Amino acid sequence: MDSDPLSSKVLLADTWGTYLSFYGPYAAILMVLLALAAIVSASEAAFFSLSSDDRATCRSSDDAAERRIMHLLDRPRRLLASLLIFNNLLNLAIVVIVTYLVWKLTQLDPTSGWVLASLTTALTLMIVLFGEIIPKVYASQNSLSVARRTAPLVAVASTLFRPLSVLLVSLTSVIDQRIHRRGYKVSMTELNQAVELTSSESTQEERELIKGIVNFSNLTAKQAMRARVDITAFSEELTFTELMTQINQSGYSRVPVYKESLDEIEGILYLKDLLPHLDSDDSFHWQTLIRPVFFIPETKKIDDLLQDFQKRRVHMAIVVDEYGGTRGLITLEDIIEEIFGDINDEFDEEDPIPFQRIDEQTIRVEGKLLLTDVCRVLHVDITYFDEVKGESESLGGLLLELFTRVPETGQEVSYGEFTFKVLSADDKRIQNVEIVRQEPNT
């Protein structure tokens, strides 16, 4: 008996109605969740791809949205953690809903097990393409405008997920510190070994430049500074005539000014500030021109110091010890020379570092030469003498550690492949040293 066509159409319509009434709301929810995931992904890309000019614009803007952007970026790790938590929760919700719908569908039609694999593949492509790739590509090209539009949602997410983001950031900070503490020295050693492997393919100047870059972040102000005994400074009690006489003898454009001793430095005198007053007499109070001084600890890393110089727009800092006493002086030029080597201008002597090569194995240097410079001259790693130098940063200090006393002229001591002979010394300091590299078979 043939079935009634009208009854078949009614049955089909009822079936589609049942499917739509059941799956329709879920489909709408999935679209909303996917749209939110796309917005969160776009905001993540937009916030963290803002250029320095965009950040400067937002920082000085009167617009509330742009001020909110900079407020959120004040804590970048917490912001990133909040966005990642939000995005993962949205993606998880999408997966859970789709999994439930697939389970219901396969229950209604046991022969459609292949639907699970098909929908899983389609879901993955949908999330990756529409929830990640497309939004991030668009946001990276329109970062500021996207950040403005998504800032309110990002602010809500940052507040909503703050407890989880704080916990996540704290855990990652602990892990990050442990990794850095254990792996940093190994990384530096491997980099130095990699530099040595390039010896047959690069010049000595290129290798020295690469070594300077590799070791830059590992150097402290104490290792790069000019020692206290070599600092040129003026007393604030000098008359203007006496000051000009000492300026003509010093040849420096910036000079520290002290009160009673170098441990009481009052500020820095810039010679350019004196130019309008060259015709003044001793009644002129030149002390009013002294600028504030920038004090740093001797353990400060020079890469951080370089950033401080850029932010403060200064070129000089006074290095102090734990008791506040002056240990030395460091300039922007000293920091740059740690990478590029000695920089000489028209006022510098031809050879500012006391260094004389006698032959391929022998050199003569002054005892005050920094160990980092000695290592450069000897073409060894800057950590070569770390095991025996103690707290010393100069060649003279190293020899005091090796001799355990102030040596006399003519005495010798060896370490590693080098022999150090004291050429001249007094009761307080080692003045000149001859360094001989021993042959490997001796």
RATAVEN-V57747 format. One record per pair of residues at least 4 apart in sequence whose ideal C-beta (glycine too) atoms are under 7 Angstrom apart, sorted by sequence separation. I is the first residue (numbers start at 1). J is the second residue. D is the distance in Angstrom with one decimal. If there is no record, write none. Layout:
# RATAVEN-V57747
i=I j=J d=D
i=I j=J d=D
This chain:
# RATAVEN-V57747
i=3 j=7 d=6.5
i=4 j=8 d=6.9
i=5 j=9 d=6.5
i=6 j=10 d=6.4
i=7 j=11 d=6.2
i=8 j=12 d=6.3
i=9 j=13 d=6.3
i=10 j=14 d=6.4
i=11 j=15 d=6.4
i=12 j=16 d=6.4
i=13 j=17 d=6.1
i=14 j=18 d=6.4
i=15 j=19 d=6.5
i=16 j=20 d=6.1
i=17 j=21 d=6.1
i=18 j=22 d=6.3
i=19 j=23 d=5.6
i=20 j=24 d=4.8
i=23 j=27 d=5.8
i=24 j=28 d=6.6
i=25 j=29 d=6.4
i=26 j=30 d=6.3
i=27 j=31 d=6.6
i=28 j=32 d=6.6
i=29 j=33 d=6.3
i=30 j=34 d=6.1
i=31 j=35 d=6.3
i=32 j=36 d=6.4
i=33 j=37 d=6.3
i=34 j=38 d=6.4
i=35 j=39 d=6.5
i=36 j=40 d=6.3
i=37 j=41 d=6.3
i=38 j=42 d=6.2
i=39 j=43 d=6.3
i=40 j=44 d=6.5
i=41 j=45 d=6.6
i=42 j=46 d=6.0
i=43 j=47 d=6.0
i=44 j=48 d=6.5
i=45 j=49 d=5.7
i=50 j=54 d=4.2
i=52 j=56 d=6.3
i=53 j=57 d=6.4
i=54 j=58 d=6.4
i=55 j=59 d=6.1
i=56 j=60 d=6.5
i=57 j=61 d=5.9
i=63 j=67 d=6.7
i=64 j=68 d=6.3
i=65 j=69 d=6.7
i=67 j=71 d=6.3
i=68 j=72 d=6.4
i=69 j=73 d=6.3
i=70 j=74 d=6.8
i=75 j=79 d=5.9
i=76 j=80 d=6.2
i=77 j=81 d=6.3
i=78 j=82 d=6.4
i=79 j=83 d=6.5
i=80 j=84 d=6.2
i=81 j=85 d=6.3
i=82 j=86 d=6.3
i=83 j=87 d=6.1
i=84 j=88 d=6.1
i=85 j=89 d=6.3
i=86 j=90 d=6.5
i=87 j=91 d=6.4
i=88 j=92 d=6.1
i=89 j=93 d=6.4
i=90 j=94 d=6.6
i=91 j=95 d=6.5
i=92 j=96 d=6.3
i=93 j=97 d=6.4
i=94 j=98 d=6.2
i=95 j=99 d=6.1
i=96 j=100 d=6.5
i=97 j=101 d=6.4
i=98 j=102 d=6.2
i=99 j=103 d=6.4
i=100 j=104 d=6.5
i=101 j=105 d=6.3
i=102 j=106 d=6.2
i=103 j=107 d=6.5
i=104 j=108 d=6.6
i=105 j=109 d=6.6
i=106 j=110 d=6.8
i=114 j=118 d=6.1
i=115 j=119 d=5.8
i=116 j=120 d=6.3
i=117 j=121 d=6.5
i=118 j=122 d=6.3
i=119 j=123 d=5.9
i=120 j=124 d=6.5
i=121 j=125 d=6.5
i=122 j=126 d=6.1
i=123 j=127 d=6.3
i=124 j=128 d=6.1
i=125 j=129 d=5.6
i=126 j=130 d=5.6
i=127 j=131 d=4.5
i=128 j=132 d=5.3
i=129 j=133 d=5.5
i=130 j=134 d=5.9
i=132 j=136 d=6.1
i=133 j=137 d=6.2
i=134 j=138 d=6.3
i=135 j=139 d=5.9
i=136 j=140 d=6.1
i=137 j=141 d=6.8
i=138 j=142 d=6.3
i=139 j=143 d=6.2
i=142 j=146 d=5.3
i=143 j=147 d=6.0
i=144 j=148 d=6.5
i=145 j=149 d=6.6
i=146 j=150 d=6.0
i=147 j=151 d=6.1
i=150 j=154 d=5.5
i=151 j=155 d=6.1
i=152 j=156 d=6.6
i=153 j=157 d=6.3
i=154 j=158 d=6.1
i=155 j=159 d=6.5
i=156 j=160 d=5.9
i=157 j=161 d=5.9
i=158 j=162 d=6.5
i=161 j=165 d=5.3
i=162 j=166 d=6.0
i=163 j=167 d=6.5
i=164 j=168 d=6.1
i=165 j=169 d=6.1
i=166 j=170 d=6.3
i=167 j=171 d=6.5
i=168 j=172 d=6.3
i=169 j=173 d=6.2
i=170 j=174 d=6.7
i=171 j=175 d=6.5
i=172 j=176 d=5.9
i=173 j=177 d=6.3
i=174 j=178 d=6.6
i=175 j=179 d=6.3
i=176 j=180 d=6.3
i=177 j=181 d=6.0
i=178 j=182 d=6.3
i=179 j=183 d=5.6
i=180 j=184 d=5.4
i=183 j=187 d=5.7
i=184 j=188 d=6.5
i=185 j=189 d=6.4
i=186 j=190 d=6.3
i=187 j=191 d=6.4
i=188 j=192 d=6.5
i=189 j=193 d=6.4
i=190 j=194 d=6.4
i=191 j=195 d=6.7
i=192 j=196 d=6.7
i=193 j=197 d=6.7
i=198 j=202 d=4.8
i=202 j=206 d=4.0
i=204 j=208 d=6.3
i=205 j=209 d=6.4
i=206 j=210 d=6.4
i=207 j=211 d=6.2
i=208 j=212 d=6.4
i=209 j=213 d=6.7
i=210 j=214 d=6.3
i=211 j=215 d=6.0
i=212 j=216 d=6.2
i=215 j=219 d=6.2
i=219 j=223 d=4.9
i=221 j=225 d=5.4
i=226 j=230 d=5.0
i=234 j=238 d=5.9
i=238 j=242 d=4.3
i=239 j=243 d=6.8
i=240 j=244 d=6.5
i=241 j=245 d=6.6
i=242 j=246 d=6.6
i=243 j=247 d=6.2
i=244 j=248 d=6.5
i=245 j=249 d=6.7
i=246 j=250 d=6.1
i=258 j=262 d=5.5
i=260 j=264 d=5.4
i=274 j=278 d=6.7
i=280 j=284 d=3.6
i=296 j=300 d=4.7
i=300 j=304 d=6.1
i=301 j=305 d=6.9
i=302 j=306 d=6.3
i=304 j=308 d=6.5
i=305 j=309 d=6.4
i=306 j=310 d=6.7
i=307 j=311 d=6.3
i=308 j=312 d=5.9
i=320 j=324 d=5.5
i=321 j=325 d=5.1
i=330 j=334 d=5.0
i=332 j=336 d=6.4
i=333 j=337 d=6.1
i=336 j=340 d=5.9
i=337 j=341 d=6.2
i=344 j=348 d=4.1
i=348 j=352 d=5.5
i=351 j=355 d=6.7
i=358 j=362 d=4.0
i=365 j=369 d=4.8
i=369 j=373 d=5.3
i=371 j=375 d=6.3
i=372 j=376 d=6.8
i=373 j=377 d=6.4
i=374 j=378 d=6.1
i=380 j=384 d=4.3
i=385 j=389 d=4.7
i=393 j=397 d=6.4
i=395 j=399 d=6.5
i=396 j=400 d=6.5
i=397 j=401 d=6.6
i=398 j=402 d=6.4
i=399 j=403 d=5.8
i=403 j=407 d=4.6
i=407 j=411 d=4.3
i=414 j=418 d=6.8
i=425 j=429 d=6.7
i=438 j=442 d=4.9
i=3 j=8 d=5.9
i=50 j=55 d=5.4
i=61 j=66 d=4.0
i=127 j=132 d=6.9
i=128 j=133 d=6.2
i=129 j=134 d=6.2
i=202 j=207 d=5.6
i=219 j=224 d=5.7
i=226 j=231 d=6.3
i=238 j=243 d=4.6
i=250 j=255 d=6.3
i=259 j=264 d=4.2
i=300 j=305 d=5.5
i=309 j=314 d=5.8
i=320 j=325 d=6.3
i=337 j=342 d=5.8
i=358 j=363 d=6.5
i=369 j=374 d=5.6
i=375 j=380 d=5.1
i=392 j=397 d=2.6
i=414 j=419 d=4.6
i=425 j=430 d=4.6
i=426 j=431 d=7.0
i=61 j=67 d=6.5
i=73 j=79 d=6.6
i=106 j=112 d=6.0
i=258 j=264 d=5.5
i=309 j=315 d=6.6
i=320 j=326 d=6.0
i=321 j=327 d=5.0
i=337 j=343 d=5.6
i=357 j=363 d=5.2
i=358 j=364 d=6.4
i=375 j=381 d=6.6
i=392 j=398 d=5.2
i=400 j=406 d=6.7
i=425 j=431 d=5.8
i=72 j=79 d=5.2
i=105 j=112 d=6.8
i=106 j=113 d=6.1
i=139 j=146 d=4.4
i=258 j=265 d=4.9
i=259 j=266 d=5.4
i=277 j=284 d=5.8
i=320 j=327 d=6.2
i=336 j=343 d=6.5
i=356 j=363 d=6.6
i=375 j=382 d=4.7
i=412 j=419 d=5.8
i=413 j=420 d=5.4
i=424 j=431 d=4.4
i=58 j=66 d=4.1
i=199 j=207 d=6.5
i=238 j=246 d=7.0
i=257 j=265 d=7.0
i=258 j=266 d=6.4
i=318 j=326 d=6.0
i=319 j=327 d=4.8
i=344 j=352 d=6.6
i=355 j=363 d=6.5
i=356 j=364 d=4.5
i=389 j=397 d=7.0
i=392 j=400 d=6.8
i=399 j=407 d=6.5
i=412 j=420 d=6.6
i=422 j=430 d=5.9
i=424 j=432 d=4.6
i=106 j=115 d=6.2
i=198 j=207 d=6.5
i=234 j=243 d=6.2
i=256 j=265 d=5.0
i=257 j=266 d=5.2
i=296 j=305 d=6.3
i=319 j=328 d=4.4
i=365 j=374 d=6.6
i=375 j=384 d=5.8
i=389 j=398 d=5.0
i=392 j=401 d=5.8
i=412 j=421 d=4.7
i=423 j=432 d=4.1
i=105 j=115 d=6.0
i=106 j=116 d=6.5
i=257 j=267 d=5.6
i=319 j=329 d=6.6
i=333 j=343 d=6.0
i=342 j=352 d=6.2
i=355 j=365 d=5.3
i=372 j=382 d=5.2
i=403 j=413 d=5.8
i=423 j=433 d=6.2
i=58 j=69 d=4.9
i=59 j=70 d=5.3
i=318 j=329 d=5.9
i=319 j=330 d=5.8
i=342 j=353 d=6.4
i=354 j=365 d=5.8
i=390 j=401 d=4.8
i=402 j=413 d=4.7
i=411 j=422 d=5.3
i=422 j=433 d=6.0
i=423 j=434 d=5.5
i=58 j=70 d=4.8
i=195 j=207 d=6.0
i=234 j=246 d=6.0
i=256 j=268 d=5.8
i=257 j=269 d=5.2
i=274 j=286 d=6.8
i=305 j=317 d=6.7
i=354 j=366 d=3.8
i=365 j=377 d=6.9
i=389 j=401 d=6.0
i=410 j=422 d=6.6
i=421 j=433 d=6.8
i=102 j=115 d=6.3
i=316 j=329 d=6.8
i=317 j=330 d=5.4
i=385 j=398 d=5.7
i=388 j=401 d=5.8
i=402 j=415 d=6.1
i=409 j=422 d=5.7
i=420 j=433 d=5.6
i=421 j=434 d=4.4
i=102 j=116 d=5.5
i=254 j=268 d=5.6
i=255 j=269 d=5.3
i=363 j=377 d=6.1
i=371 j=385 d=5.9
i=388 j=402 d=6.3
i=399 j=413 d=6.7
i=409 j=423 d=6.8
i=55 j=70 d=7.0
i=195 j=210 d=5.0
i=274 j=289 d=6.7
i=316 j=331 d=5.0
i=354 j=369 d=6.6
i=407 j=422 d=4.9
i=409 j=424 d=5.6
i=420 j=435 d=5.7
i=195 j=211 d=5.5
i=254 j=270 d=5.6
i=273 j=289 d=4.4
i=315 j=331 d=5.7
i=353 j=369 d=6.5
i=409 j=425 d=5.6
i=102 j=119 d=5.3
i=315 j=332 d=4.4
i=408 j=425 d=6.6
i=418 j=435 d=5.6
i=419 j=436 d=4.7
i=232 j=250 d=5.0
i=253 j=271 d=5.0
i=294 j=312 d=6.3
i=371 j=389 d=6.3
i=407 j=425 d=6.1
i=418 j=436 d=6.9
i=192 j=211 d=6.9
i=195 j=214 d=6.4
i=406 j=425 d=6.7
i=418 j=437 d=5.8
i=419 j=438 d=6.2
i=232 j=252 d=6.0
i=269 j=289 d=6.4
i=294 j=314 d=5.4
i=353 j=373 d=5.9
i=417 j=437 d=5.8
i=418 j=438 d=7.0
i=98 j=119 d=6.4
i=234 j=255 d=5.6
i=236 j=257 d=5.2
i=269 j=290 d=5.6
i=270 j=291 d=6.2
i=296 j=317 d=4.8
i=298 j=319 d=5.0
i=374 j=395 d=5.2
i=399 j=420 d=5.9
i=406 j=427 d=6.7
i=417 j=438 d=5.2
i=192 j=214 d=6.2
i=233 j=255 d=6.3
i=236 j=258 d=6.9
i=268 j=290 d=6.9
i=295 j=317 d=7.0
i=355 j=377 d=5.8
i=371 j=393 d=5.9
i=191 j=214 d=4.6
i=232 j=255 d=6.0
i=233 j=256 d=4.3
i=234 j=257 d=5.1
i=235 j=258 d=6.2
i=236 j=259 d=5.8
i=267 j=290 d=3.8
i=268 j=291 d=5.1
i=294 j=317 d=4.4
i=295 j=318 d=5.3
i=296 j=319 d=5.9
i=297 j=320 d=6.6
i=298 j=321 d=6.1
i=309 j=332 d=5.5
i=370 j=393 d=6.0
i=371 j=394 d=6.5
i=407 j=430 d=6.8
i=233 j=257 d=6.7
i=247 j=271 d=6.3
i=266 j=290 d=6.0
i=267 j=291 d=5.5
i=370 j=394 d=5.8
i=371 j=395 d=6.3
i=47 j=72 d=6.9
i=98 j=123 d=5.3
i=231 j=256 d=6.7
i=233 j=258 d=5.3
i=267 j=292 d=5.7
i=268 j=293 d=5.4
i=293 j=318 d=5.6
i=295 j=320 d=5.3
i=369 j=394 d=6.5
i=47 j=73 d=6.5
i=188 j=214 d=6.9
i=267 j=293 d=4.8
i=368 j=394 d=5.6
i=369 j=395 d=4.9
i=367 j=394 d=6.8
i=371 j=398 d=6.1
i=388 j=415 d=6.0
i=95 j=123 d=6.9
i=265 j=293 d=5.6
i=367 j=395 d=5.4
i=368 j=396 d=6.1
i=233 j=262 d=6.1
i=298 j=327 d=5.3
i=306 j=335 d=5.3
i=367 j=396 d=3.4
i=188 j=218 d=6.0
i=236 j=266 d=5.8
i=305 j=335 d=6.5
i=365 j=395 d=6.3
i=231 j=262 d=6.4
i=399 j=430 d=5.5
i=47 j=79 d=6.6
i=384 j=416 d=6.9
i=94 j=127 d=6.5
i=257 j=290 d=5.3
i=302 j=335 d=5.1
i=396 j=429 d=6.1
i=228 j=262 d=6.2
i=396 j=430 d=4.1
i=399 j=433 d=6.8
i=234 j=269 d=6.5
i=91 j=127 d=5.8
i=302 j=338 d=6.4
i=256 j=293 d=6.9
i=395 j=433 d=6.0
i=44 j=83 d=4.6
i=43 j=83 d=6.5
i=91 j=131 d=6.8
i=240 j=280 d=5.9
i=378 j=418 d=7.0
i=240 j=281 d=6.7
i=241 j=282 d=5.6
i=240 j=282 d=5.1
i=40 j=83 d=5.8
i=239 j=282 d=4.5
i=243 j=286 d=5.9
i=240 j=284 d=4.9
i=40 j=86 d=5.3
i=41 j=87 d=6.1
i=240 j=286 d=5.4
i=40 j=87 d=4.6
i=268 j=316 d=6.0
i=37 j=87 d=6.0
i=40 j=90 d=6.6
i=236 j=287 d=5.4
i=37 j=90 d=4.2
i=265 j=318 d=5.5
i=36 j=90 d=5.4
i=37 j=91 d=5.9
i=33 j=90 d=5.4
i=378 j=435 d=6.9
i=364 j=423 d=6.9
i=33 j=93 d=5.5
i=34 j=94 d=6.4
i=33 j=94 d=5.1
i=254 j=315 d=6.5
i=265 j=326 d=6.2
i=254 j=316 d=5.3
i=256 j=318 d=6.5
i=263 j=325 d=4.8
i=367 j=429 d=6.2
i=263 j=326 d=5.3
i=367 j=430 d=3.6
i=30 j=94 d=6.1
i=262 j=326 d=4.6
i=367 j=431 d=5.5
i=366 j=431 d=6.6
i=367 j=432 d=6.6
i=366 j=432 d=5.9
i=367 j=433 d=5.6
i=30 j=97 d=6.0
i=29 j=97 d=6.5
i=364 j=432 d=6.4
i=365 j=433 d=5.8
i=364 j=434 d=5.1
i=365 j=435 d=6.8
i=26 j=97 d=5.9
i=83 j=154 d=6.9
i=86 j=157 d=4.6
i=362 j=434 d=6.5
i=363 j=435 d=5.3
i=256 j=329 d=6.8
i=83 j=157 d=6.6
i=362 j=436 d=5.0
i=26 j=101 d=5.8
i=82 j=157 d=5.2
i=86 j=161 d=6.2
i=221 j=296 d=5.7
i=361 j=436 d=5.7
i=82 j=158 d=4.5
i=85 j=161 d=4.8
i=222 j=298 d=3.9
i=361 j=437 d=4.6
i=221 j=298 d=5.6
i=222 j=299 d=6.9
i=23 j=101 d=6.6
i=69 j=147 d=5.2
i=220 j=298 d=6.6
i=224 j=302 d=5.4
i=79 j=158 d=6.1
i=82 j=161 d=4.5
i=85 j=164 d=5.5
i=220 j=299 d=5.5
i=221 j=300 d=4.8
i=85 j=165 d=6.4
i=220 j=300 d=6.4
i=220 j=301 d=6.0
i=221 j=302 d=6.1
i=66 j=148 d=6.6
i=69 j=151 d=5.5
i=72 j=154 d=6.1
i=219 j=301 d=7.0
i=220 j=302 d=6.8
i=65 j=148 d=4.6
i=68 j=151 d=4.6
i=72 j=155 d=6.5
i=82 j=165 d=4.5
i=219 j=302 d=5.0
i=81 j=165 d=3.8
i=217 j=301 d=6.4
i=221 j=305 d=6.0
i=65 j=151 d=4.9
i=72 j=158 d=6.2
i=216 j=302 d=6.9
i=217 j=303 d=4.5
i=68 j=155 d=5.8
i=78 j=165 d=4.9
i=81 j=168 d=4.6
i=216 j=303 d=5.8
i=78 j=166 d=6.6
i=81 j=169 d=5.5
i=54 j=143 d=6.6
i=41 j=131 d=6.0
i=54 j=144 d=4.8
i=41 j=132 d=5.2
i=45 j=136 d=4.0
i=49 j=140 d=4.8
i=78 j=169 d=5.5
i=34 j=126 d=7.0
i=38 j=130 d=6.1
i=77 j=169 d=4.8
i=38 j=131 d=5.2
i=42 j=135 d=3.8
i=46 j=139 d=4.1
i=50 j=143 d=5.2
i=37 j=131 d=4.1
i=41 j=135 d=4.5
i=42 j=136 d=6.5
i=45 j=139 d=4.0
i=49 j=143 d=4.6
i=50 j=144 d=6.5
i=225 j=319 d=4.8
i=41 j=136 d=5.5
i=45 j=140 d=5.0
i=34 j=130 d=6.1
i=42 j=138 d=6.5
i=251 j=347 d=5.6
i=34 j=131 d=5.8
i=38 j=135 d=4.3
i=42 j=139 d=3.9
i=46 j=143 d=4.5
i=50 j=147 d=6.5
i=222 j=319 d=6.7
i=231 j=328 d=7.0
i=221 j=319 d=5.1
i=228 j=326 d=5.7
i=231 j=329 d=5.0
i=228 j=327 d=5.9
i=46 j=146 d=3.8
i=47 j=147 d=5.5
i=228 j=328 d=5.5
i=46 j=147 d=4.2
i=227 j=328 d=5.2
i=226 j=328 d=5.5
i=43 j=146 d=6.8
i=225 j=328 d=3.5
i=226 j=329 d=4.9
i=42 j=146 d=5.5
i=43 j=147 d=6.9
i=46 j=150 d=6.6
i=225 j=329 d=6.2
i=226 j=330 d=6.9
i=222 j=327 d=7.0
i=225 j=330 d=4.3
i=224 j=330 d=5.9
i=43 j=150 d=3.8
i=42 j=150 d=6.6
i=226 j=334 d=6.9
i=221 j=330 d=5.3
i=225 j=334 d=6.9
i=43 j=153 d=6.9
i=224 j=334 d=5.2
i=39 j=150 d=5.9
i=43 j=154 d=5.1
i=224 j=335 d=6.4
i=39 j=153 d=6.4
i=224 j=338 d=5.5
i=219 j=338 d=5.9
i=216 j=338 d=6.1
i=216 j=339 d=5.8
i=212 j=338 d=5.9
i=213 j=339 d=5.8
i=212 j=339 d=4.0
i=212 j=340 d=6.8
i=209 j=339 d=6.9
i=209 j=340 d=6.7
i=208 j=341 d=6.4
i=230 j=368 d=6.7
i=227 j=368 d=6.4
i=223 j=370 d=6.7
i=224 j=372 d=6.9
i=223 j=372 d=5.4
i=219 j=372 d=7.0
i=215 j=382 d=5.4
i=227 j=394 d=6.7
i=208 j=376 d=6.5
i=223 j=393 d=5.4
i=222 j=393 d=5.4
i=192 j=381 d=5.5
